[in-house]
Amino acid sequence: MEYRQLGGSGFMVPALTMGTGTFGGGNEFFKAWGASDVAEATRLVDICLEAGVSMFDSADGYSNGLAEEILGAALKGRRDKVLISTKGSFRRGPGPNDIGSSRHYLPRAVDASLRRLGIDYIDLYQLHAFDAMTPVEETLGVLDDLVRAGKIRYVGGSNYSGWHLMKSLAYSDRHGLARYAAHQAYYSLIGRDYEWELMPLGIDQKVGAVVWSPLGWGRLTGKIRRGQPKPQVSRLNTKVVVDNGPPVADELLFKVVDALEAVGKDVGKTVPQVALAWLLSRPSIGTVIIGARNEEQLKQNLGAVGWNLAKEQIAKLDAASTGQRPYPYWHQGVTLPERNPPPV
């Protein structure tokens, strides 16, 4: 397994991370992803470690904390062999302070995650979403306190806009506080918005991307094809999942899947393996989170590493998935392209 430096930190992470959104199945939304119990989760962890995937990502919001509990049980007795990342800031109770990234809430959220995971420190703690009601000074101050207390090793954001992330980095740099080493972001061949602002920022400021839903919310599994019905077992058959996921036009999806299939035939790989390999070739990527509801899916996703796409194959996938740039990036590309090159 390839290991990569996470952003500008000294932290080395595997190119693939195992996500735990499929652990627990605590409600309708997460049941559509999967419902691995401790026994199945332990087997999936075993397979990951055999393949060199030593990092596991969770969140206190996954199945209302149940995913963290199952992950902790599956990792019991081998803490020294793994890296654990988790996330907080989503609502975890009915009170006005049971949410967000405030000094009142974050220490309680971190302590609760530590208890559920059965560990005494978290390798990478990420804020699951930007809290616009709490000043960044307050959030970064409490994160720095938690790092100094030894409860967190590295910190990151998730689902931030470019200015959210840059404002936070600037404050940390100015005051010598723990700095975001990672930004967990949605990025896939059918969702390339990350490239316009967050990727250049990540390269410039040395913030590594931790990619979630790299198969486009379950659409790039190879089971969804032009002119064919959706598979019987798919998260996309659940309305609450579709409504809360990234929208994708059917024609874009089918165009990208056609290109993935063509490249897959050239290299002897499956559609999801090619989609994951394309992501791993992109700038600023620290690690890509793979999920699996069973052993078969996990083993297939693990086949995305250990080989590389050729330049012409990457170009074919780029051509199939490239869309119109949002403003001001289309304007910069038209008026001053030689001074605003795309990240490479």
C-alpha positions as MATLAB code, in Angstrom:
seq = 'MEYRQLGGSGFMVPALTMGTGTFGGGNEFFKAWGASDVAEATRLVDICLEAGVSMFDSADGYSNGLAEEILGAALKGRRDKVLISTKGSFRRGPGPNDIGSSRHYLPRAVDASLRRLGIDYIDLYQLHAFDAMTPVEETLGVLDDLVRAGKIRYVGGSNYSGWHLMKSLAYSDRHGLARYAAHQAYYSLIGRDYEWELMPLGIDQKVGAVVWSPLGWGRLTGKIRRGQPKPQVSRLNTKVVVDNGPPVADELLFKVVDALEAVGKDVGKTVPQVALAWLLSRPSIGTVIIGARNEEQLKQNLGAVGWNLAKEQIAKLDAASTGQRPYPYWHQGVTLPERNPPPV';
ca = [
       0.000    0.000    0.000;
       1.286    3.440   -0.938;
       1.572    5.921    1.938;
       1.250    9.668    1.380;
       2.113   12.734    3.425;
      -1.110   14.394    4.595;
      -0.892   18.001    3.500;
       2.069   19.828    4.987;
       2.086   17.757    8.174;
       4.456   14.948    9.067;
       1.531   12.493    9.155;
       1.710    9.608    6.657;
      -1.585    7.996    5.616;
      -2.426    5.115    3.277;
      -3.718    6.032   -0.181;
      -6.966    4.250    0.693;
      -8.905    4.635    3.941;
     -11.765    2.399    5.034;
     -14.949    4.337    5.733;
     -17.435    3.125    8.335;
     -20.699    4.646    7.141;
     -21.792    1.064    6.427;
     -21.343    0.028   10.081;
     -24.490   -0.237   12.184;
     -27.361    0.704    9.885;
     -28.928    2.693   12.698;
     -31.649    4.408   10.653;
     -33.219    4.389    7.185;
     -30.473    6.554    5.716;
     -27.587    4.386    6.941;
     -29.376    1.065    6.416;
     -29.328    1.917    2.710;
     -25.510    2.105    2.937;
     -25.076   -1.109    4.921;
     -25.569   -2.619    8.356;
     -22.354   -4.400    9.317;
     -22.354   -5.708   12.861;
     -19.210   -6.217   14.953;
     -18.454   -9.641   13.459;
     -18.678   -8.441    9.860;
     -16.865   -5.196   10.642;
     -14.042   -7.183   12.235;
     -13.707   -9.285    9.085;
     -13.616   -6.145    6.922;
     -10.936   -4.668    9.183;
      -8.934   -7.895    8.851;
      -9.071   -7.672    5.049;
      -8.022   -4.017    5.130;
      -5.027   -4.645    7.350;
      -3.933   -7.578    5.188;
      -3.969   -5.198    2.212;
      -2.114   -2.411    4.063;
      -5.176   -0.191    4.584;
      -4.496    0.903    8.147;
      -6.677    4.015    8.402;
     -10.356    3.927    9.351;
     -12.708    6.903    9.119;
     -15.901    7.376   11.123;
     -18.126   10.129   12.539;
     -20.275   10.625   15.591;
     -23.217   11.175   13.259;
     -22.944    7.773   11.554;
     -25.912    5.767   12.856;
     -26.060    8.063   15.901;
     -22.644    6.967   17.154;
     -23.163    3.253   16.556;
     -20.562    3.162   13.753;
     -17.895    4.431   16.155;
     -18.862    1.795   18.726;
     -18.649   -1.014   16.159;
     -15.346    0.281   14.796;
     -13.927    0.431   18.317;
     -14.975   -3.160   18.978;
     -13.555   -4.351   15.649;
     -10.203   -2.681   16.378;
      -9.946   -3.825   19.994;
      -6.450   -5.067   20.829;
      -4.745   -3.594   17.761;
      -4.753    0.163   18.360;
      -1.008    0.282   17.656;
      -1.577   -1.084   14.134;
      -4.177    1.436   12.957;
      -4.920    5.105   12.383;
      -8.341    6.365   13.397;
     -10.087    9.437   12.061;
     -13.525   10.623   13.035;
     -15.669   13.706   12.752;
     -17.980   15.882   14.815;
     -20.145   19.053   14.747;
     -23.471   17.559   13.573;
     -26.359   17.731   16.022;
     -26.071   15.085   18.751;
     -28.848   16.139   21.120;
     -31.968   18.316   21.473;
     -30.359   21.266   23.238;
     -29.251   24.539   21.644;
     -25.607   23.704   22.415;
     -25.662   20.079   21.222;
     -24.336   21.016   17.815;
     -21.570   22.896   16.064;
     -17.938   23.750   16.738;
     -18.094   25.858   19.893;
     -15.902   25.696   22.990;
     -18.930   24.392   24.859;
     -19.691   21.552   22.451;
     -16.466   20.273   20.855;
     -14.738   18.949   24.013;
     -17.864   16.964   24.870;
     -18.105   15.628   21.308;
     -14.464   14.530   21.298;
     -14.758   12.852   24.704;
     -17.882   11.011   23.570;
     -16.140    9.771   20.410;
     -13.175    8.578   22.480;
     -15.516    6.618   24.746;
     -17.389    4.996   21.874;
     -14.174    4.093   20.065;
     -12.559    2.826   23.260;
      -9.343    4.774   22.698;
      -7.471    7.612   24.417;
      -6.570    9.719   21.366;
      -7.802   10.320   17.809;
      -5.229   10.457   15.015;
      -7.244   12.845   12.820;
     -10.294   14.769   14.035;
     -12.308   16.653   11.422;
     -15.165   19.107   11.795;
     -17.952   17.521    9.755;
     -19.277   20.855    8.481;
     -18.522   24.557    8.816;
     -20.243   26.247   11.758;
     -20.941   29.818   10.662;
     -22.419   30.699   14.071;
     -19.148   30.125   15.928;
     -16.156   32.417   15.294;
     -13.204   30.595   13.737;
     -11.080   32.003   16.591;
     -13.151   30.054   19.103;
     -13.180   26.829   17.078;
      -9.460   26.833   16.365;
      -8.649   27.733   19.953;
     -10.526   24.740   21.359;
      -9.066   22.405   18.696;
      -5.590   23.581   19.684;
      -6.432   22.917   23.356;
      -7.539   19.378   22.467;
      -4.312   18.770   20.556;
      -2.232   20.045   23.473;
      -4.262   17.839   25.832;
      -3.246   14.805   23.764;
      -6.791   13.880   22.760;
      -6.226   14.690   19.070;
      -3.075   14.361   16.974;
      -4.112   16.244   13.791;
      -7.132   18.368   12.861;
      -9.080   18.927    9.683;
     -12.227   20.434    8.273;
     -14.864   18.886    6.062;
     -17.242   20.304    3.466;
     -15.822   23.827    3.825;
     -15.909   26.436    1.102;
     -12.607   27.924   -0.022;
     -12.981   31.065    2.064;
     -14.023   29.096    5.143;
     -10.857   27.019    4.899;
      -8.534   29.899    4.034;
      -9.824   32.109    6.863;
      -9.210   29.267    9.321;
      -5.700   28.578    8.010;
      -4.776   32.256    8.161;
      -5.900   32.536   11.783;
      -4.001   29.392   12.798;
      -0.838   30.623   11.087;
      -1.108   34.070   12.643;
      -1.553   32.773   16.175;
       0.514   29.582   16.092;
      -2.434   27.241   16.605;
      -2.941   23.684   15.370;
      -3.483   23.939   11.616;
      -5.844   21.989    9.404;
      -3.759   19.247    7.799;
      -6.738   17.794    5.967;
      -9.983   18.733    4.317;
     -12.492   15.914    3.870;
     -14.338   16.737    0.668;
     -16.638   15.212   -1.917;
     -14.818   14.531   -5.190;
     -15.521   12.083   -8.001;
     -15.555   11.812  -11.775;
     -19.181   12.953  -11.706;
     -18.604   15.643   -9.072;
     -15.542   17.733   -9.888;
     -16.454   20.994   -8.126;
     -13.553   20.368   -5.720;
     -11.141   21.234   -8.528;
     -12.150   24.844   -9.066;
     -11.180   26.367   -5.713;
     -10.457   23.779   -3.015;
      -7.827   21.879   -5.004;
      -5.695   24.951   -5.831;
      -6.060   26.056   -2.207;
      -5.008   22.623   -0.976;
      -1.917   22.653   -3.170;
      -0.942   26.214   -2.240;
      -1.622   25.870    1.499;
      -0.575   22.212    1.842;
      -3.918   20.821    2.965;
      -4.428   17.194    1.968;
      -7.768   16.072    0.607;
      -9.523   13.179    2.320;
     -12.031   12.218   -0.357;
     -15.507   11.021    0.600;
     -17.922    9.223   -1.736;
     -15.321    8.737   -4.502;
     -17.807    6.650   -6.506;
     -20.295    9.497   -6.773;
     -22.745    8.476   -4.040;
     -22.818    4.875   -5.296;
     -23.334    5.718   -8.959;
     -19.934    4.572  -10.287;
     -20.141    0.946   -9.190;
     -20.540   -0.280  -12.764;
     -24.072   -1.487  -12.034;
     -25.823    1.617  -13.363;
     -25.782    1.674  -17.162;
     -27.533    3.464  -19.973;
     -30.895    1.877  -20.768;
     -30.826   -0.500  -17.813;
     -32.868   -0.444  -14.570;
     -31.148    0.349  -11.293;
     -29.814   -2.674   -9.395;
     -32.151   -4.092   -6.770;
     -29.577   -3.539   -4.007;
     -28.449    0.095   -4.111;
     -28.521    3.055   -1.761;
     -29.998    4.983   -4.700;
     -33.291    3.102   -4.232;
     -33.832    4.977   -0.945;
     -35.376    8.433   -1.348;
     -33.797    9.957    1.758;
     -30.351    8.939    0.458;
     -30.926   10.377   -3.015;
     -32.389   13.610   -1.616;
     -29.382   14.148    0.675;
     -26.704   13.297   -1.877;
     -25.062   15.203   -4.730;
     -27.300   15.651   -7.796;
     -25.996   14.190  -11.057;
     -27.511   14.504  -14.528;
     -28.204   11.107  -16.094;
     -26.423   11.943  -19.342;
     -23.222   12.951  -17.516;
     -23.360    9.741  -15.482;
     -23.821    7.531  -18.538;
     -21.108    9.358  -20.472;
     -18.613    8.882  -17.627;
     -19.558    5.221  -17.094;
     -19.077    4.562  -20.823;
     -15.581    6.061  -20.620;
     -14.768    4.124  -17.439;
     -15.866    0.887  -19.066;
     -13.747    1.561  -22.157;
     -10.654    2.316  -20.073;
     -11.384   -0.665  -17.838;
     -11.296   -2.987  -20.845;
      -7.908   -1.546  -21.826;
      -6.356   -2.151  -18.394;
      -8.300   -5.204  -17.242;
      -9.970   -3.393  -14.336;
     -13.549   -2.775  -13.227;
     -15.469    0.500  -13.476;
     -15.044    1.389   -9.748;
     -11.355    0.434   -9.771;
     -10.694    2.802  -12.685;
     -12.757    5.574  -11.032;
     -10.737    5.256   -7.816;
      -7.416    5.096   -9.691;
      -8.301    8.340  -11.515;
      -8.854   10.062   -8.164;
      -5.571    8.765   -6.775;
      -3.770   10.367   -9.721;
      -5.150   13.855   -8.982;
      -3.203   16.665   -7.271;
      -3.620   17.346   -3.536;
      -5.187   13.955   -2.732;
      -4.011   12.541    0.593;
      -6.298    9.533    0.917;
      -9.501    8.239   -0.687;
     -12.183    6.770    1.567;
     -13.651    3.516    0.308;
     -16.763    1.959    1.775;
     -18.138   -1.534    1.473;
     -21.270   -3.287    2.635;
     -19.563   -6.697    2.264;
     -16.239   -8.445    1.603;
     -16.777   -8.618   -2.164;
     -17.162   -4.845   -2.504;
     -14.168   -4.192   -0.275;
     -11.864   -6.531   -2.179;
     -12.917   -4.987   -5.488;
     -12.203   -1.470   -4.241;
      -8.800   -2.553   -2.962;
      -7.928   -3.407   -6.563;
      -7.659    0.316   -7.327;
      -4.066    0.500   -6.030;
      -0.805   -0.953   -7.266;
      -1.136    0.241  -10.852;
      -1.492    3.541  -12.750;
      -3.574    4.908  -15.586;
      -1.758    6.057  -18.725;
      -1.915    9.735  -19.703;
      -4.220    9.046  -22.632;
      -6.578    7.066  -20.389;
      -6.718    9.908  -17.876;
      -7.381   12.309  -20.770;
     -10.324   10.163  -21.920;
     -11.860   10.228  -18.449;
     -11.224   13.955  -18.106;
     -12.942   14.647  -21.428;
     -16.012   12.607  -20.470;
     -16.432   14.261  -17.070;
     -15.392   17.894  -17.562;
     -18.214   20.407  -17.242;
     -18.604   24.157  -17.419;
     -16.465   25.984  -14.887;
     -18.337   28.268  -12.483;
     -17.635   31.998  -12.368;
     -15.011   33.428  -11.948;
     -13.030   30.409  -13.137;
     -14.446   30.318  -16.662;
     -13.595   33.997  -17.005;
     -10.028   33.473  -15.788;
      -9.598   30.562  -18.163;
     -10.809   32.621  -21.131;
      -9.159   35.971  -20.449;
      -5.807   35.002  -18.897;
      -5.309   31.256  -19.314;
      -1.519   31.371  -19.366;
      -1.546   32.996  -15.917;
      -4.263   30.740  -14.470;
      -3.269   27.188  -15.409;
      -5.253   24.254  -13.980;
      -3.617   22.256  -11.174;
      -1.438   19.404  -12.429;
];
